Amino acid sequence: MNELFPEQKQVLEEYQAMNRVLDIQGQYEQSGVAFFFKQWGGKNKKKAGRELNGRT
């Protein structure tokens, strides 16, 4: 695999994190359990926000 630029690595990590959260959300929905998403983590939580799939 080619070396990633720092910006590319950050985007890739954010994409992977979002996919993990969406996978977990899907598992909850299949089980009939409510899913509560509080906010994204990271160094600057306000900047990361608390929106998932366009919803807060």
N, C-alpha and C positions, 0 to 999 in steps of 0.2 A: 504494500500500500504506500502511496506517495505521502510525503510529509505534509501535514496540514498547517496552514497559517493559524495564528492564535484566534482570529475572528471566525475561521471555518470550524475550528475545534469547539468554540463556544456555541455556535449555532448547532452543531452536531449533538453536543451534550444536551442542549435545551430540547431538541427534537426527540432525543432518546428518553429524556425525562417525561415529556408530554405523552409519549407512547406508553410508558410504564403506567402513568396515572390513568390514561384512557383504558388500558387493559384491566386495571384494578376496578375501575368504574363499571366496566362491562361484566366482570365477575360478580360484583355486588348486584347489578340489575338482574342477572340470570338467577341469582339466589333469592331475589325478592327482598333484598336488604337495602335500606336507604344509604345513599352515599353522600357524605358531607366533605366538600373540598374547601378548606379554609384559605390557603394562600400558597403561592410558590415560595420555596426557600431561597437561599442564596445570601450574599453579603448585603444587598440592598433590597429588602423585602417589599418596600413601597414601590420601588421601580419595577420589580418583577410582577407585582399585582396579585389579584385574586380571581382573575377571570379564567374560566375553562370553557372552551367551545362557545365563546361569546356570551356566557352567562356568569353572573357573580353569585 
